[in-house]
């Protein structure tokens, strides 16, 4: 039922006496395809299930997830697996996630932004595209109930979102031309937006954690600090 796959390289730093003084993390190979589909018996990333199971009523309202469960979103239901095989409860790990974010120095505003983005990604997975003009062009489904939450959570307009997903720009000889895309390409654009948005959020989290745990060089720093590198696959 794994969940949070990414490779990570951790450099741990010690001073001359062997005391741990800091660390830094580099990530690679984030499994973005998991955001779109999962194999039978596996889940999407844990955070989505933790949010839906662990948030209180106020948070559920704030992040526009009222009355939704993991079964209601395409990206968390396509494999038919909703629970962890190890028996760990998403309610409990959501509390641990909140605690970890606080320990790492994420402000309430930053945490709110992160969960807004994660919620928007959930709603994006349910966004539908309609064919228009005999199938030659496409547009977002303006009647889709997930559209308004997407717009609110990402802070974009219907026009801008439709332009980004259903059109592309060509530049030639110093001039710019806009062309519409068909439904299938627009749907691929939705998938690409989900991957890019989640990946950018993930990179931001790693950078913020590094800022909290990396050794700060100062004029009074003494030489002799050493490091040890660890490579691991995160879960």
N, C-alpha and C positions, 0 to 999 in steps of 0.2 A: 504493500500500500504506500510505498515511498512516494512521495511528497516534496522533498526539498533538495533535489539533486543539483550539486554544483561542485566543481573541483576548487580546492583552496590551497594556497601556499601561505604558511604562517612562519614568520620570523620572530623568534623569541629572544629578547635581549637581557643579558645579565651583566652586573658589574663585576669588578675583579674579585670581590668576595663571594660571588656566586648568587647574589640576591637578584631576583627577577625585577627588572626596572621598566620593562615595556615590551611591546610587540607591534607587529604590523601584519596586515592580511592582504593578500592578492587573490582575486577570484578568476576563474577561467571556466569555459565550457558550461555555462549556465544552460540547463536543458530547457530551452524556450519552447520546443515543440510540445512539451508536456502541458503547456498552457492551453493548447488547442485540442489535444486528444491524449488519452492514456490507454495502455494495454488493459486487457481484462484482469480484474483483481487489483488494479493500482488506482491511486487517487491523484488528483492534481496537487499543487503545493498545499501543505498543511494549513497555512495561514487563512485560506478562504473558509475552510471548515471551522477553524477556531473562531473566526469572526462570527459566523452564522450561529454557532452554538454557544459562544461565550459572552457575547456582548449583552449588556443590560438593555432595558427598554429605551432608555434615553439615548444610548449609543446607536441602537438599531434605528431609531427615528432620525438621528443626526446624519447617519450615513446611508439613509434611504433604503433600508433593507427590511422594512416592516412587512411581516407576513411571508417572507421568503425563507426557504430552506435550501440546502445543497441540491436537493432534487429539482429545484426550479431553474437552475442555471445550466446552460449547455456545457460549460467548461468543467463543472463539478459533478455532472451526472452521466456523462457519455459512457463511462466504463461500468456504471451500475454499482460501484464500490463507494461506500460513504463512511464506513467505520475503519479504524485502525486494527490490524490483526494482533498487535502487541497489547491490546487492552487499554492503552493510554487514552484518556478522555480529552476531547478537544476543549471542553469547558476548563479543565485544569491547565492545559498548556496555553490557553489564551491568557489566563492570569499570569503565568510565568513569562509569556511574551511581553505583557505590559510592564511587569517588574523589570525585565531585562532592558527594555527601552529606556526606562527611567534611570536605571543604574548607568547606562551608557551615555546619559546626558541629553537625551532627546526631550525637548520641551513639550508641554501639552499641545502647543500649536503645531510643532513638527509631527507629533504623533497623529494629530488630527488630519494633517495633510497626507500622511502615509496611508491611513485607513480610508480616506476619501479616494485616493488613487486605486487602492485595492478593490474597493467597492465599485468604482467606475469600470474597472476591468471585468468584474463579474457581470455587470449590466451590458457591457460591450459584447460579451459572448452571446447575448440574446438579441442583439440588434439585427434586424432583417433589412434586406435590400430588395427593392422592386424593380422589375424591368419596365421600361417605358419606350415609347416610339418604336414599337414593333420589335423590341429586344435589342435595338442598336445602342440604347443608352440606359442609364439606371439612376435611381435616386434612393436615399434612405427612406424607410417606411415611417412616415410622419405620424402614423397611428400606433406605432409600437409603444407599449407602456414603459419600456426601458429607456426610451429616448430622453425623456425629461430628466430622469436621474443622471444620465450620462452628461447632459448639458450642465446641470447644476454642479455636479461633482468635479468636472474638469474645467468649468468656467468658459465654455465655448458656446457659440451660437449654432442654431440649426443650419444656417447658410454656410458657415465656415466648415462645419463637420461634413456637410454634403459635398462641398467643394473639394475637401481633402480626400474623401473616399471615392467619389464618383467622377472625378475629372483628373486630368493630368496636363502638365504644361510642357510645351515644346518650344525651344528657342533655336532659331535659325536665322543666320545673316542679320543678327542684331535685333530681330523681332521675336515677340513671344506669342504663341498660339495656345489656346486652351481647347482640349478635346475631351469628350465624354468617354467613359468606359462602360462595357457591358456588365451585367449583374455578376457574372462569375469573377471578373477581375476586381470588382468593388468588394465582393465578399473576401477575396484574398487580401484586399487592403485592410479590412476590419481585423483579420487575423494578424497582419503585420503590425497594426497599431497596438493590438493587445500585447504582442511580444515586445515591441519597442518600449511601450509604457512601463511594463513590469520590469524589464531589464534596466531601464533608467532609474527606476525607484530602487531596485536592488543595489545598483552601483552607488547611489546616493547613500544608502544605509551603510555600505562598507566604508565609504570615504568618511562618513561621520564617526563610525566606530574607530577607524584608524586615527582620527584627530583626537579621540579620547584616550587611546592606549599607546600611541607612538611616543617614544622617548623624545622629549623636547631638548634641543641643543641650546646651551646657554654659554655665556662667556666664562662661567665658572665650572663648566663640565670638565671632568677629569678623564684622561685617556684610559684605555684599558677595558672598555666595555666590549663584551663579546656577544655573539648571537648563535642561535641554533635554528636551522630551518626544518620545518615539518611540512610534508605534503599529505593532504587528506582529501577524502571525498565526503562532502557535507551531507547530512540527512536532515 
